[in-house]
Amino acid sequence: MNILKKLAFILFICTLSGNLLAKDTTAVRQAVVEKNSAVKIPTDTNSTTMAHKAQLVNINTASAAEIQEKLTGIGEKKAQAIVDYRTKNGNFTHIDQITAVSGIGKATLEKNHDRIILE
């Protein structure tokens, strides 16, 4: 009977210590969650990247309609001027070259710099 009391006591102590450890672990996990909650993790980067790519225009291959649609401040005539310049002079090698097109200045380039790609 004495052995049963000792085993019951040991079991009781283990149960209590297990609860203490569980509480400590929970507190640590909660602290980590609170610390990391300030960090914002993008949840849908793939769709964001694809949306950004949809706004890009390769001025070496795009039609006048695409250029007009995707670039700010570019109407039908300026878009056609970009295509005509490319046809006459070959592909653009630097984005800054677009300012050589009649009617395209530095301000237009600055507005559209992040949308223009060369491939």
Secondary structure, DSSP 8 states (H G I E B T S, - for coil): -HHHHHHHHHHHHHHHHHHHHHHHHHHHHHHHHHHHTTS---S-HHHHHHHHHHH-EETTT--HHHHHHHSTT--HHHHHHHHHHHHHH-S-SSGGGGGGSTT--HHHHHHHTTTEE--
